[in-house]
Amino acid sequence: MPCPPLPADAFGDRFALDALPLARCAAGYAVQMLDTDKLLDRLTGTFLPVRSEQLDGLFDSFEAAYAAAHTWVEKYCPNPDDHRLAIVPASFDQILNRHVLIYGVLCGQP
């Protein structure tokens, strides 16, 4: 059964990377599972830790990240309101060969 339409801010407010005052430059948009260091892998549609060598977690646009998050919710969330996903700015460290959560691990509850 298809997921009902999600609001435009279902995974956080839309943002442009170049408009954010970040301490570290972002290389793209990532879909983070809240309370974890896991990002949605673009190739498999599964969540992998940022240290995973297989992770390909950077999307070129907010819209692409939103579409991937929406697809994941359709597959894995019987109640779409319980998805626990956020679109975040992320980077890739070429020296450590891993993704970087610029804001760190985001919590689902304040």
N, CA, C and O atoms as CSV, one atom per row, in Angstrom:
chain,resi,resn,atom,element,x,y,z
A,1,MET,N,N,0.844,-1.177,0.000
A,1,MET,CA,C,0.000,0.000,0.000
A,1,MET,C,C,0.892,1.245,0.000
A,1,MET,O,O,1.788,1.357,0.837
A,2,PRO,N,N,0.660,2.181,-0.927
A,2,PRO,CA,C,1.517,3.362,-0.998
A,2,PRO,C,C,1.371,4.238,0.247
A,2,PRO,O,O,0.317,4.320,0.876
A,3,CYS,N,N,2.478,4.877,0.558
A,3,CYS,CA,C,2.523,5.800,1.689
A,3,CYS,C,C,1.683,7.032,1.348
A,3,CYS,O,O,1.762,7.546,0.232
A,4,PRO,N,N,0.878,7.507,2.305
A,4,PRO,CA,C,0.149,8.741,2.020
A,4,PRO,C,C,1.136,9.883,1.791
A,4,PRO,O,O,2.277,9.825,2.249
A,5,PRO,N,N,0.695,10.914,1.086
A,5,PRO,CA,C,1.610,12.030,0.840
A,5,PRO,C,C,2.172,12.580,2.156
A,5,PRO,O,O,1.452,12.748,3.140
A,6,LEU,N,N,3.459,12.850,2.138
A,6,LEU,CA,C,4.114,13.424,3.311
A,6,LEU,C,C,4.240,14.929,3.121
A,6,LEU,O,O,4.385,15.400,1.993
A,7,PRO,N,N,4.186,15.688,4.212
A,7,PRO,CA,C,4.343,17.139,4.069
A,7,PRO,C,C,5.746,17.500,3.576
A,7,PRO,O,O,6.684,16.713,3.702
A,8,ALA,N,N,5.866,18.675,3.024
A,8,ALA,CA,C,7.148,19.135,2.475
A,8,ALA,C,C,8.247,19.162,3.540
A,8,ALA,O,O,9.425,19.010,3.219
A,9,ASP,N,N,7.867,19.352,4.798
A,9,ASP,CA,C,8.856,19.402,5.874
A,9,ASP,C,C,8.928,18.098,6.675
A,9,ASP,O,O,9.364,18.103,7.827
A,10,ALA,N,N,8.509,16.994,6.080
A,10,ALA,CA,C,8.493,15.701,6.780
A,10,ALA,C,C,9.870,15.302,7.299
A,10,ALA,O,O,9.970,14.604,8.308
A,11,PHE,N,N,10.928,15.733,6.625
A,11,PHE,CA,C,12.286,15.363,7.009
A,11,PHE,C,C,13.095,16.601,7.403
A,11,PHE,O,O,14.324,16.594,7.332
A,12,GLY,N,N,12.407,17.649,7.812
A,12,GLY,CA,C,13.036,18.909,8.187
A,12,GLY,C,C,12.761,19.980,7.146
A,12,GLY,O,O,12.303,19.694,6.039
A,13,ASP,N,N,13.044,21.198,7.515
A,13,ASP,CA,C,12.842,22.321,6.597
A,13,ASP,C,C,13.830,22.244,5.445
A,13,ASP,O,O,14.987,21.863,5.621
A,14,ARG,N,N,13.353,22.612,4.266
A,14,ARG,CA,C,14.245,22.651,3.093
A,14,ARG,C,C,15.335,23.691,3.328
A,14,ARG,O,O,15.108,24.723,3.959
A,15,PHE,N,N,16.511,23.397,2.809
A,15,PHE,CA,C,17.628,24.335,2.955
A,15,PHE,C,C,18.563,24.200,1.757
A,15,PHE,O,O,18.605,23.172,1.081
A,16,ALA,N,N,19.298,25.265,1.525
A,16,ALA,CA,C,20.346,25.270,0.502
A,16,ALA,C,C,21.684,25.207,1.226
A,16,ALA,O,O,21.924,25.975,2.158
A,17,LEU,N,N,22.548,24.304,0.805
A,17,LEU,CA,C,23.831,24.128,1.491
A,17,LEU,C,C,24.633,25.414,1.562
A,17,LEU,O,O,25.230,25.722,2.593
A,18,ASP,N,N,24.648,26.168,0.465
A,18,ASP,CA,C,25.458,27.394,0.437
A,18,ASP,C,C,24.886,28.510,1.303
A,18,ASP,O,O,25.549,29.526,1.508
A,19,ALA,N,N,23.670,28.342,1.814
A,19,ALA,CA,C,23.057,29.361,2.662
A,19,ALA,C,C,23.239,29.070,4.158
A,19,ALA,O,O,22.867,29.888,4.999
A,20,LEU,N,N,23.809,27.909,4.485
A,20,LEU,CA,C,23.975,27.533,5.893
A,20,LEU,C,C,25.310,28.035,6.436
A,20,LEU,O,O,26.335,27.933,5.762
A,21,PRO,N,N,25.298,28.574,7.651
A,21,PRO,CA,C,26.562,28.972,8.286
A,21,PRO,C,C,27.189,27.751,8.981
A,21,PRO,O,O,26.966,27.526,10.170
A,22,LEU,N,N,27.962,26.979,8.238
A,22,LEU,CA,C,28.520,25.739,8.768
A,22,LEU,C,C,29.994,25.908,9.132
A,22,LEU,O,O,30.734,26.626,8.459
A,23,ALA,N,N,30.402,25.243,10.193
A,23,ALA,CA,C,31.804,25.263,10.596
A,23,ALA,C,C,32.668,24.459,9.633
A,23,ALA,O,O,33.872,24.689,9.527
A,24,ARG,N,N,32.049,23.520,8.937
A,24,ARG,CA,C,32.746,22.670,7.963
A,24,ARG,C,C,31.922,22.659,6.689
A,24,ARG,O,O,30.695,22.591,6.752
A,25,CYS,N,N,32.562,22.724,5.545
A,25,CYS,CA,C,31.835,22.738,4.276
A,25,CYS,C,C,31.080,21.429,4.067
A,25,CYS,O,O,31.589,20.348,4.364
A,26,ALA,N,N,29.880,21.545,3.561
A,26,ALA,CA,C,29.080,20.359,3.240
A,26,ALA,C,C,29.320,19.971,1.790
A,26,ALA,O,O,29.471,20.829,0.921
A,27,ALA,N,N,29.355,18.662,1.540
A,27,ALA,CA,C,29.542,18.152,0.183
A,27,ALA,C,C,28.220,17.719,-0.430
A,27,ALA,O,O,28.143,17.480,-1.636
A,28,GLY,N,N,27.177,17.614,0.388
A,28,GLY,CA,C,25.880,17.189,-0.120
A,28,GLY,C,C,24.858,17.042,0.988
A,28,GLY,O,O,25.102,17.378,2.147
A,29,TYR,N,N,23.714,16.532,0.595
A,29,TYR,CA,C,22.603,16.291,1.515
A,29,TYR,C,C,22.602,14.813,1.878
A,29,TYR,O,O,22.877,13.966,1.028
A,30,ALA,N,N,22.298,14.497,3.126
A,30,ALA,CA,C,22.230,13.109,3.560
A,30,ALA,C,C,20.928,12.889,4.320
A,30,ALA,O,O,20.356,13.825,4.879
A,31,VAL,N,N,20.469,11.649,4.333
A,31,VAL,CA,C,19.291,11.274,5.109
A,31,VAL,C,C,19.805,10.520,6.333
A,31,VAL,O,O,20.328,9.411,6.222
A,32,GLN,N,N,19.647,11.136,7.488
A,32,GLN,CA,C,20.138,10.561,8.737
A,32,GLN,C,C,18.985,9.936,9.518
A,32,GLN,O,O,17.900,10.510,9.602
A,33,MET,N,N,19.228,8.754,10.089
A,33,MET,CA,C,18.272,8.177,11.019
A,33,MET,C,C,18.585,8.792,12.381
A,33,MET,O,O,19.692,8.652,12.901
A,34,LEU,N,N,17.586,9.477,12.950
A,34,LEU,CA,C,17.794,10.171,14.213
A,34,LEU,C,C,18.263,9.214,15.304
A,34,LEU,O,O,17.919,8.032,15.306
A,35,ASP,N,N,19.047,9.743,16.221
A,35,ASP,CA,C,19.615,9.008,17.359
A,35,ASP,C,C,20.657,7.972,16.936
A,35,ASP,O,O,21.035,7.115,17.736
A,36,THR,N,N,21.127,8.043,15.684
A,36,THR,CA,C,22.157,7.107,15.211
A,36,THR,C,C,23.167,7.861,14.351
A,36,THR,O,O,22.966,9.021,13.990
A,37,ASP,N,N,24.248,7.173,14.039
A,37,ASP,CA,C,25.235,7.729,13.097
A,37,ASP,C,C,25.057,7.091,11.724
A,37,ASP,O,O,26.018,6.968,10.965
A,38,LYS,N,N,23.834,6.686,11.406
A,38,LYS,CA,C,23.565,5.999,10.140
A,38,LYS,C,C,22.958,6.931,9.097
A,38,LYS,O,O,22.117,7.778,9.396
A,39,LEU,N,N,23.419,6.742,7.859
A,39,LEU,CA,C,22.909,7.497,6.719
A,39,LEU,C,C,22.310,6.532,5.705
A,39,LEU,O,O,22.701,5.367,5.627
A,40,LEU,N,N,21.361,7.035,4.937
A,40,LEU,CA,C,20.728,6.242,3.896
A,40,LEU,C,C,21.682,6.106,2.715
A,40,LEU,O,O,22.148,7.101,2.158
A,41,ASP,N,N,21.964,4.868,2.344
A,41,ASP,CA,C,22.842,4.586,1.228
A,41,ASP,C,C,22.075,4.773,-0.077
A,41,ASP,O,O,20.986,4.223,-0.243
A,42,ARG,N,N,22.632,5.538,-0.993
A,42,ARG,CA,C,21.951,5.833,-2.265
A,42,ARG,C,C,21.786,4.593,-3.133
A,42,ARG,O,O,20.825,4.505,-3.897
A,43,LEU,N,N,22.685,3.652,-3.035
A,43,LEU,CA,C,22.657,2.488,-3.918
A,43,LEU,C,C,21.725,1.381,-3.434
A,43,LEU,O,O,21.021,0.768,-4.236
A,44,THR,N,N,21.718,1.122,-2.127
A,44,THR,CA,C,20.929,0.006,-1.595
A,44,THR,C,C,19.620,0.425,-0.950
A,44,THR,O,O,18.724,-0.402,-0.778
A,45,GLY,N,N,19.495,1.706,-0.590
A,45,GLY,CA,C,18.289,2.157,0.101
A,45,GLY,C,C,18.223,1.683,1.537
A,45,GLY,O,O,17.150,1.675,2.142
A,46,THR,N,N,19.370,1.283,2.095
A,46,THR,CA,C,19.435,0.868,3.496
A,46,THR,C,C,20.294,1.863,4.274
A,46,THR,O,O,21.015,2.675,3.694
A,47,PHE,N,N,20.198,1.781,5.592
A,47,PHE,CA,C,20.999,2.663,6.436
A,47,PHE,C,C,22.290,1.978,6.832
A,47,PHE,O,O,22.298,0.823,7.259
A,48,LEU,N,N,23.390,2.720,6.681
A,48,LEU,CA,C,24.712,2.214,7.032
A,48,LEU,C,C,25.409,3.232,7.928
A,48,LEU,O,O,25.148,4.430,7.813
A,49,PRO,N,N,26.288,2.780,8.816
A,49,PRO,CA,C,27.046,3.709,9.661
A,49,PRO,C,C,27.953,4.605,8.809
A,49,PRO,O,O,28.396,4.200,7.734
A,50,VAL,N,N,28.224,5.804,9.286
A,50,VAL,CA,C,29.066,6.739,8.535
A,50,VAL,C,C,30.461,6.181,8.281
A,50,VAL,O,O,31.118,6.591,7.323
A,51,ARG,N,N,30.916,5.278,9.095
A,51,ARG,CA,C,32.254,4.693,8.919
A,51,ARG,C,C,32.271,3.524,7.921
A,51,ARG,O,O,33.338,2.987,7.624
A,52,SER,N,N,31.126,3.136,7.415
A,52,SER,CA,C,31.058,2.026,6.473
A,52,SER,C,C,31.716,2.412,5.151
A,52,SER,O,O,31.413,3.460,4.583
A,53,GLU,N,N,32.615,1.561,4.667
A,53,GLU,CA,C,33.280,1.821,3.390
A,53,GLU,C,C,32.312,1.706,2.222
A,53,GLU,O,O,32.558,2.287,1.165
A,54,GLN,N,N,31.222,0.972,2.387
A,54,GLN,CA,C,30.251,0.783,1.311
A,54,GLN,C,C,29.282,1.959,1.180
A,54,GLN,O,O,28.613,2.091,0.155
A,55,LEU,N,N,29.198,2.812,2.198
A,55,LEU,CA,C,28.208,3.889,2.211
A,55,LEU,C,C,28.431,4.894,1.092
A,55,LEU,O,O,29.535,5.407,0.911
A,56,ASP,N,N,27.388,5.162,0.356
A,56,ASP,CA,C,27.341,6.234,-0.645
A,56,ASP,C,C,26.150,7.084,-0.228
A,56,ASP,O,O,25.045,6.906,-0.739
A,57,GLY,N,N,26.376,8.007,0.700
A,57,GLY,CA,C,25.271,8.682,1.364
A,57,GLY,C,C,25.039,10.136,1.025
A,57,GLY,O,O,24.239,10.788,1.696
A,58,LEU,N,N,25.701,10.675,0.016
A,58,LEU,CA,C,25.527,12.097,-0.307
A,58,LEU,C,C,24.652,12.266,-1.543
A,58,LEU,O,O,24.919,11.697,-2.602
A,59,PHE,N,N,23.614,13.055,-1.381
A,59,PHE,CA,C,22.707,13.387,-2.480
A,59,PHE,C,C,23.051,14.783,-2.977
A,59,PHE,O,O,23.494,15.633,-2.205
A,60,ASP,N,N,22.845,15.016,-4.273
A,60,ASP,CA,C,23.176,16.310,-4.877
A,60,ASP,C,C,22.189,17.413,-4.537
A,60,ASP,O,O,22.531,18.594,-4.606
A,61,SER,N,N,20.970,17.043,-4.172
A,61,SER,CA,C,19.952,18.060,-3.901
A,61,SER,C,C,19.058,17.626,-2.749
A,61,SER,O,O,18.971,16.444,-2.416
A,62,PHE,N,N,18.399,18.604,-2.152
A,62,PHE,CA,C,17.433,18.306,-1.090
A,62,PHE,C,C,16.319,17.441,-1.661
A,62,PHE,O,O,15.838,16.520,-1.001
A,63,GLU,N,N,15.914,17.739,-2.883
A,63,GLU,CA,C,14.820,17.001,-3.513
A,63,GLU,C,C,15.167,15.527,-3.703
A,63,GLU,O,O,14.319,14.661,-3.488
A,64,ALA,N,N,16.405,15.235,-4.103
A,64,ALA,CA,C,16.825,13.839,-4.277
A,64,ALA,C,C,16.861,13.120,-2.934
A,64,ALA,O,O,16.455,11.962,-2.839
A,65,ALA,N,N,17.342,13.796,-1.903
A,65,ALA,CA,C,17.363,13.203,-0.562
A,65,ALA,C,C,15.934,12.974,-0.066
A,65,ALA,O,O,15.646,11.941,0.538
A,66,TYR,N,N,15.050,13.924,-0.315
A,66,TYR,CA,C,13.650,13.793,0.092
A,66,TYR,C,C,13.001,12.590,-0.599
A,66,TYR,O,O,12.296,11.809,0.039
A,67,ALA,N,N,13.238,12.449,-1.887
A,67,ALA,CA,C,12.651,11.334,-2.634
A,67,ALA,C,C,13.151,9.993,-2.098
A,67,ALA,O,O,12.369,9.050,-1.974
A,68,ALA,N,N,14.432,9.898,-1.781
A,68,ALA,CA,C,14.989,8.657,-1.237
A,68,ALA,C,C,14.420,8.367,0.148
A,68,ALA,O,O,14.100,7.221,0.462
A,69,ALA,N,N,14.293,9.399,0.973
A,69,ALA,CA,C,13.713,9.221,2.309
A,69,ALA,C,C,12.257,8.779,2.196
A,69,ALA,O,O,11.810,7.898,2.930
A,70,HIS,N,N,11.530,9.389,1.284
A,70,HIS,CA,C,10.117,9.038,1.088
A,70,HIS,C,C,9.991,7.575,0.653
A,70,HIS,O,O,9.117,6.859,1.140
A,71,THR,N,N,10.845,7.136,-0.249
A,71,THR,CA,C,10.826,5.746,-0.700
A,71,THR,C,C,11.099,4.803,0.466
A,71,THR,O,O,10.446,3.767,0.594
A,72,TRP,N,N,12.065,5.159,1.319
A,72,TRP,CA,C,12.377,4.324,2.481
A,72,TRP,C,C,11.165,4.235,3.416
A,72,TRP,O,O,10.839,3.158,3.915
A,73,VAL,N,N,10.507,5.361,3.648
A,73,VAL,CA,C,9.323,5.382,4.516
A,73,VAL,C,C,8.230,4.485,3.929
A,73,VAL,O,O,7.587,3.731,4.659
A,74,GLU,N,N,8.022,4.565,2.621
A,74,GLU,CA,C,7.016,3.710,1.977
A,74,GLU,C,C,7.284,2.231,2.215
A,74,GLU,O,O,6.353,1.455,2.430
A,75,LYS,N,N,8.558,1.837,2.177
A,75,LYS,CA,C,8.922,0.430,2.322
A,75,LYS,C,C,8.894,-0.062,3.768
A,75,LYS,O,O,8.504,-1.200,4.028
A,76,TYR,N,N,9.309,0.793,4.712
A,76,TYR,CA,C,9.604,0.293,6.046
A,76,TYR,C,C,8.774,0.863,7.193
A,76,TYR,O,O,8.921,0.414,8.329
A,77,CYS,N,N,7.912,1.834,6.929
A,77,CYS,CA,C,7.162,2.455,8.022
A,77,CYS,C,C,5.662,2.276,7.846
A,77,CYS,O,O,5.043,2.975,7.043
A,78,PRO,N,N,5.071,1.343,8.592
A,78,PRO,CA,C,3.619,1.191,8.523
A,78,PRO,C,C,2.899,2.490,8.908
A,78,PRO,O,O,1.860,2.825,8.340
A,79,ASN,N,N,3.461,3.210,9.872
A,79,ASN,CA,C,2.929,4.517,10.255
A,79,ASN,C,C,3.959,5.566,9.829
A,79,ASN,O,O,4.967,5.740,10.514
A,80,PRO,N,N,3.731,6.267,8.716
A,80,PRO,CA,C,4.725,7.220,8.199
A,80,PRO,C,C,5.154,8.298,9.190
A,80,PRO,O,O,6.247,8.850,9.062
A,81,ASP,N,N,4.318,8.605,10.170
A,81,ASP,CA,C,4.697,9.631,11.150
A,81,ASP,C,C,5.811,9.165,12.082
A,81,ASP,O,O,6.382,9.977,12.810
A,82,ASP,N,N,6.126,7.878,12.070
A,82,ASP,CA,C,7.142,7.327,12.967
A,82,ASP,C,C,8.492,7.095,12.291
A,82,ASP,O,O,9.278,6.272,12.761
A,83,HIS,N,N,8.771,7.791,11.218
A,83,HIS,CA,C,9.951,7.475,10.408
A,83,HIS,C,C,11.289,7.791,11.049
A,83,HIS,O,O,12.246,7.071,10.764
A,84,ARG,N,N,11.437,8.794,11.881
A,84,ARG,CA,C,12.689,9.168,12.563
A,84,ARG,C,C,13.829,9.491,11.590
A,84,ARG,O,O,14.975,9.112,11.829
A,85,LEU,N,N,13.512,10.192,10.491
A,85,LEU,CA,C,14.519,10.561,9.501
A,85,LEU,C,C,14.634,12.074,9.394
A,85,LEU,O,O,13.660,12.798,9.597
A,86,ALA,N,N,15.829,12.541,9.077
A,86,ALA,CA,C,16.057,13.963,8.842
A,86,ALA,C,C,17.050,14.130,7.702
A,86,ALA,O,O,17.999,13.357,7.575
A,87,ILE,N,N,16.827,15.133,6.885
A,87,ILE,CA,C,17.788,15.478,5.837
A,87,ILE,C,C,18.754,16.495,6.439
A,87,ILE,O,O,18.342,17.520,6.983
A,88,VAL,N,N,20.038,16.191,6.332
A,88,VAL,CA,C,21.075,16.996,6.978
A,88,VAL,C,C,22.204,17.294,6.002
A,88,VAL,O,O,22.399,16.561,5.033
A,89,PRO,N,N,22.951,18.371,6.254
A,89,PRO,CA,C,24.159,18.603,5.468
A,89,PRO,C,C,25.228,17.608,5.922
A,89,PRO,O,O,25.348,17.322,7.113
A,90,ALA,N,N,25.990,17.091,4.988
A,90,ALA,CA,C,27.049,16.136,5.329
A,90,ALA,C,C,28.242,16.360,4.415
A,90,ALA,O,O,28.167,17.065,3.408
A,91,SER,N,N,29.330,15.742,4.801
A,91,SER,CA,C,30.557,15.873,4.031
A,91,SER,C,C,31.211,14.501,3.905
A,91,SER,O,O,30.733,13.512,4.460
A,92,PHE,N,N,32.300,14.468,3.172
A,92,PHE,CA,C,33.081,13.241,3.062
A,92,PHE,C,C,34.536,13.594,3.299
A,92,PHE,O,O,35.093,14.455,2.619
A,93,ASP,N,N,35.149,12.928,4.266
A,93,ASP,CA,C,36.547,13.164,4.595
A,93,ASP,C,C,37.411,12.242,3.739
A,93,ASP,O,O,37.392,11.023,3.909
A,94,GLN,N,N,38.164,12.834,2.821
A,94,GLN,CA,C,38.995,12.066,1.883
A,94,GLN,C,C,40.152,11.359,2.597
A,94,GLN,O,O,40.608,10.306,2.151
A,95,ILE,N,N,40.621,11.933,3.694
A,95,ILE,CA,C,41.745,11.325,4.417
A,95,ILE,C,C,41.275,10.107,5.210
A,95,ILE,O,O,41.894,9.045,5.153
A,96,LEU,N,N,40.174,10.270,5.951
A,96,LEU,CA,C,39.636,9.162,6.746
A,96,LEU,C,C,38.772,8.216,5.914
A,96,LEU,O,O,38.416,7.125,6.359
A,97,ASN,N,N,38.443,8.654,4.698
A,97,ASN,CA,C,37.614,7.865,3.781
A,97,ASN,C,C,36.269,7.485,4.403
A,97,ASN,O,O,35.859,6.324,4.397
A,98,ARG,N,N,35.599,8.510,4.940
A,98,ARG,CA,C,34.285,8.254,5.533
A,98,ARG,C,C,33.441,9.519,5.501
A,98,ARG,O,O,33.953,10.630,5.360
A,99,HIS,N,N,32.131,9.322,5.635
A,99,HIS,CA,C,31.198,10.438,5.686
A,99,HIS,C,C,31.319,11.150,7.028
A,99,HIS,O,O,31.746,10.562,8.022
A,100,VAL,N,N,30.937,12.422,7.039
A,100,VAL,CA,C,30.993,13.229,8.249
A,100,VAL,C,C,29.629,13.864,8.477
A,100,VAL,O,O,29.081,14.522,7.592
A,101,LEU,N,N,29.086,13.657,9.678
A,101,LEU,CA,C,27.843,14.323,10.089
A,101,LEU,C,C,28.222,15.687,10.650
A,101,LEU,O,O,28.727,15.779,11.769
A,102,ILE,N,N,27.987,16.724,9.898
A,102,ILE,CA,C,28.421,18.059,10.290
A,102,ILE,C,C,27.777,18.487,11.607
A,102,ILE,O,O,28.430,19.114,12.441
A,103,TYR,N,N,26.512,18.156,11.796
A,103,TYR,CA,C,25.818,18.491,13.042
A,103,TYR,C,C,25.944,17.393,14.086
A,103,TYR,O,O,25.408,17.535,15.185
A,104,GLY,N,N,26.630,16.310,13.779
A,104,GLY,CA,C,26.744,15.188,14.714
A,104,GLY,C,C,25.477,14.345,14.680
A,104,GLY,O,O,24.658,14.468,13.769
A,105,VAL,N,N,25.330,13.494,15.676
A,105,VAL,CA,C,24.155,12.639,15.777
A,105,VAL,C,C,22.999,13.479,16.300
A,105,VAL,O,O,23.038,13.986,17.421
A,106,LEU,N,N,21.973,13.617,15.474
A,106,LEU,CA,C,20.786,14.379,15.882
A,106,LEU,C,C,19.867,13.478,16.696
A,106,LEU,O,O,19.689,12.298,16.391
A,107,CYS,N,N,19.290,14.064,17.735
A,107,CYS,CA,C,18.366,13.318,18.595
A,107,CYS,C,C,16.918,13.508,18.131
A,107,CYS,O,O,16.540,14.573,17.642
A,108,GLY,N,N,16.137,12.473,18.291
A,108,GLY,CA,C,14.728,12.532,17.920
A,108,GLY,C,C,13.886,13.346,18.885
A,108,GLY,O,O,12.837,13.872,18.512
A,109,GLN,N,N,14.343,13.450,20.119
A,109,GLN,CA,C,13.632,14.219,21.154
A,109,GLN,C,C,14.548,15.322,21.667
A,109,GLN,O,O,15.746,15.096,21.844
A,110,PRO,N,N,14.002,16.515,21.909
A,110,PRO,CA,C,14.841,17.611,22.423
A,110,PRO,C,C,15.363,17.336,23.810
A,110,PRO,O,O,16.081,18.162,24.373
